[in-house]
Amino acid sequence: MWDFSRERLTEASRTKDVDILFLGSSHCYRTFDTRFYASRGLRTFNLGTSNQTPLQSEMLLHLYLDTLRPRMVVLEVHPDIVGNDGVESSIYLSGSLRPSIPLARMVISTHNVKAVLSALCATVRNCFPCAETKGATKVDTANVYIPGGYVEYVGNQFNLSLKDSIVIRLNNKQISATKRIVDMLADKDIPCLLVEVPGTQALFHAYQNHDDFAETMQLIGNYVAPRPQLIDSLHFYDEDHLNSKGAELFNAYFYDSIVHSFYNKYFLK
């Protein structure tokens, strides 16, 4: 698929014992570069998928946590994603995963007929694999899949535009799912960071109530919103996704200012 989800999920199924597992939406798989952390001696995996909300993150943990066995988890949280109903991602992942109880629970939790029907159709296709259309994954020159789940964007920067004011409206189901993720990991003694990756300054200043979002995340767990010195026109390819240069700067800042001390606090006592 266009975001390399099949490659990522296939690789996840045969990856074991990582130091850090990254979970989240496209903001996750386009930000956390596994090569950077490998250069720091950390084995990581990026299990981000397009429009992945906490409902899908929770489901993926149920499917892959016992295989990946991470020492810590970074859950990417974003105002738009935590306010999403999760239907689009539910439909998308139903076509990429084998039928399972966690998948069924996640689909049903959306309370959306289209999501349920899409999952049923995907189950039928899995029962009759000969009916599937096989072909090469669509790849363009701007997007490169990196082993470990990161997708590098090497295209051009984007043109800035003014943003209208945005009121963040969070989805209660996503808040509850985020809490369950934090509790699930705590029960397994796996530390978790809730990380909001940066968007452009134009987008950030358009949010009317970002402080409310940050306060909600802080009440749930270890929430951080690292904002290195990024330039909208140089380090982003759209209003809320970093390009390769932006990701390089972000990961260095995130590691030096947060990950290094957080990881050492738990594992280098």
Steps between C-alpha positions, in 0.01 A plus 500: 500500500599861450619549858690167507272357768527145364878514506496649849254249647679206338831619640343555844383139513858373478670767712580424864640672806519869413614777731237751387169443320345801327123501448274755333382653177688624195653761732667201667629303203620816326679634808676230704789382284616155613843560347566790735431293811708211363792744478451557874506129573122459534294240315166657410191429294250748358149349495327814378222477239297763320242675718569254781304611806546368855227241427723350230818545706338298779404225255851486351648468848277201568623342174872580513605586856592144599715462188669840493549502880603869514682640798309827457222634277461839336134570418461790260202718589366778280202732550342400168557128553375487860192684373446248218228234511745233377273372223735569209794328669275210605398439138858536380649256752223246448633452149860462620463260793384144544171458692553496877311568820687829567420616144133407539475681833660811355266505198190450714613775738465756219121434494516564126316278250744575216797399717332172600402414142851581375646265761259223396595546134869486594438174687338349192794607284739336746302177474535507121850635434476419131250784470755756616662727251873461521744759386797710597463758772460847358819693557585853394832672504403723794430217747744229606425215741777450754530160676349537844189683380613859433400670173744765381361790299759645265275720285478875483398734781151641493364851457381669819140610535302676772289282727155574635447457873454138611313381807631163620214259576615173654318170457412333831559152353853601405567647844382175661712293260807710583443440870464126441827494306687674781344266757572189290866593468527592867366156592787352301755744648559660159550878527304708251548848361213692340669714236351777289724549199519856367299643217572832338493816706206611286301194606602520865392863530169421329393278791281701737508252789825307472564550870185300575625216280840502671338500844284200407803305380698590813223357716524168313874439505852624427417757231764701317482735202859560386532796265852546364577802287332404175423724204162444340619548143812283539416214734142402408339361187151596614357680802545210744753256349876535517717440196830311532692809613240581760491142627878499535493815715203380704644158584831648612320749724253241632775253581729751669234683699258219590572142394855476635407598855162320496651175372794515740266570793333163451767274358843622609457507875 
